[in-house]
């Protein structure tokens, strides 16, 4: 992990989050937001490829990875509040937010409710909502019955279903290890929060320049979701990766970083 430093931040008096940091502190601040039952490790390939002018942060959200696990607070609004508090804790006044998969829903809440903290927004493989997805409803029936300790085979199946087939087995194993760190109650609480939240409510309030990155073979997030987001966020732009599936940041990290760097450079 050349150049990637792993640190911790006391976000509140009762919540400490680990985070990865990379780049020159004098660079442009970019904060990455991982998805459901992931951690900053899911963003490692992006962090390692960032150009020198980007100062990147990737916190692990509450309940996930090695972060603290409070009893409650697993709605997108809770994670958004944590993200703003994290920025305060590490001294970031304003940043480009990069949300991957459901992490994009958290980034949208921050961009819509704390616009002065967001200079740009990048949504990678992000759904417009999870409430209308039949596959999510079926998945919830399984997740609602989860108990600790989690079954590794189940977690591996989940990781493979939401990640590109091209991932090396060693990387898959590492990601499964990270997702296993979230206890059953976090799998349940975070999923229920995503399903119950109106993820589109903030879109009309987002004023930051916005870039969407999406693979046209994504089995989780349909093109219609991208059209919804683009039509609701004024000036938003969509970049389509032909042949790519869900989690394009894992499948094509070089291209994602190039598109991100062009977007960030264009803001200044």
N, C-alpha and C positions, 0 to 999 in steps of 0.2 A: 504494500500500500504506500508507494513512494509519494511523499508530500501530503498524505492524509493523516491528520492528527485527530485522535479520539479523546474527547474531553467530556466533562459533565457541567450542567448548568442548574443552579437552584432557581427554578422558575417561580415557585411560590414557597412559602414557609413549609409546605407539606409535599412538594412535588419537585423531584430532581430528574432531569432528563439527560441521557447521554447524547452526544452529537459528534458528528464528524465535521472537520473544518479543513479547508484546503485553499491555497492561493495567498496572494499578497493582500494584507489588511487594507492597503491603500486602493485596492481594486473595487470594482462594482459589486455590491453585495447581492448575492442570489441565494435564496433559501429554498431548499427542496423539501417536499412534503410527500412522504411515502404513503402507500395504500393500506388497505385492510389487512390486519395481522401480519404486517411486514416489519421492517426496521430500516435504519439507515443503510444496512448492508445491501439491501435491494437497489440502492443508488450508487453503490461503490464504483461500478463501471463508468458512470457519468462523471463522478468526482475525479477519478484518476485521469480523465481526458480533458478537463476544463482548461481553457487557455489562460495564460498568466494574468490577463486583465480582469478575470472574474474571481471574486472572493466568495467561495461557496461554503454554505452551512447545510447540514442535513441532520436535524434532530430526530430522535426516535420518540414517537408519541406515547403518551401515558398508557400503561397496561401492556405495551409491546416490548419485544426485545428485552433489554436490561433496564428499562425505565421503571420508575415507581408504579405501583399498581393500586391506586385508591379503589375504594369499594364501588364508586359510581363516577359519573362524568364522562360517558362514552358516546355522546352525541356529536355530530359535526360541529355544532356551536361550541361545545366544550373544548374540542380539539383546536378550534379557531382561536378561542380565548387563550389557550396554552401557547399557541404559535406567536401571538402578539406579545405575551409575557416572556416567551423565549427571546424574541427580538430585543425586548427591553433588557433582559438579563445579560445578553452578549453585546449590548451597545449598538444595535443596528436600528437606526431611525427609519430607514426606508429601504425596501429591497424589491427585486424581481422575485416573484413566487413561482415555483415550478412544481405543480402537483401531478403525480402519476396515478392513474386509475382513480380509485375513490379518494385518494389524496387531493385530487383536483377539486372535489366537492368542498373540502376543508379550505383550500386556497380561495375558492369562490366566496365563501362566507367572509373571509378576511378582506378580500378585495371589495366586497359589497358593503361591509359594515365599518371598515377602517381604511377608507380609500387613501387617506393621507400617508399610510404606511406602505403602500404598494405602488411601485413605479412601473411595473409591468407584470403580466400574468401569462404563464405558459401551462397549458393543459394537455397532458400526454395520455392518450387512451382513456379519457375521462367520460363517464356517462352523463347524460343530462339528469337522469334520476335512476334509482334502483327500484323504485316502488312498482314500476310497470313491467318488470322483467320476469317472465314465467320461470326462467332458470333460477333466478334469485329466490323466488317463492319456494321452489322445490328444495333449494339448498338450505333455506331457513328451517325447513322441517327436520333436516338432519342436524343442523347446528344447534337447534333448540334442545336436542337430546344429548348433547355432548357432556361428558363428565371427565374430571381429571383422574388419572393422567391421560392425556390425549393419545389416541392411537396414531403411531407414526405413519402407518400405511394410509390412513385417512388424510393426514396433513400432506403427505407426499402427493396424493391424488389431487388435492386442492391446488397445490403449488404447480403441478404439471398442467392442470386445466387452465390456469391463468397465466402461464408463462410460455415462451416460444419453445417449440420442440428442439430447436437447435442448441439449447443450453447444454454445456458439458455436464456429465453426471456429477462431477465434483462440485460444480456450482449449484446444481439442484440440491445436493446433500446439504450444502451450507445454508441455502435458503430455507430448506425444511427445518434445519436446526433452529434458525431464527424464529420461524413461525411457531414452532413448538414451545417457545418461551412464553407466549401469551396463554394464560390459563383459560379454561373453558368459559368462565364468566365474562371474560373480555371478548372472546369470540362471539358470545351471545349478545352482550351489551352493545358492542360496536356495530354488529350487523343489524340489530334491531333499531339502533339509532339512525343508520343509513337508510333503512327501509321507511321509517316513520317520518323522516325529515323531508320537507319540501325543498328539494335541491335546486329547483328552478326559481325560487322566490328571490334570490339575490341577483340573478343575471341582469335584470334591467337597471340595477343600481351600480353595476361595475363600469367605471370610467377609464380604468387603466388600459393601455394598449395590450391586446390579447392575441396570442398565437395558439392555435390548436394543432396537435400532431396526432395522426391516427392512421392505423393500418387498415387497408380495405378488406383484409381477411380476418378482421377481429371477430371472434365468435361470441364475445361478451357484450361489446358496445357497438350498436348498429350505426350506419351512416345517418339515419334520421336523428339520432341524438346529437351528432355533430352539427347538423343543420339547425336544430333547435338552439344550440348554444350560440352559433354564429349569428343567427337572426335576432337573438335577444341581447347580445353584447355589441354595442355600437362599435363598428370598425374592426371587429374580430376577423382574423384570417385563418383559414384552414389549409394545412399542408398534408396531403395524402401520401402514404408510403405504399405503393403497389405491392401486393403479395405479402405484406406484413400482417401479423396477427396482433393479439392483445399483448401489452407490455413491450411496445416497440423500443423502449429505452434499454431493455435487456437484449433484444434481438439485434438492433442496429444502433449501438451506443455512439459510434463515431458520427453517424449522420445526425442523430439527435443533438449531439453536442455542437456540431457545425451549425445546425439550424438555430439552436439556442444562442450560440455566440453571435451569429448574424443579427438575431433579434435584439439581444442586449446591446450590441454595438450601435444598432440603429436608434435606440432610445436616447443615446447621448449625442 
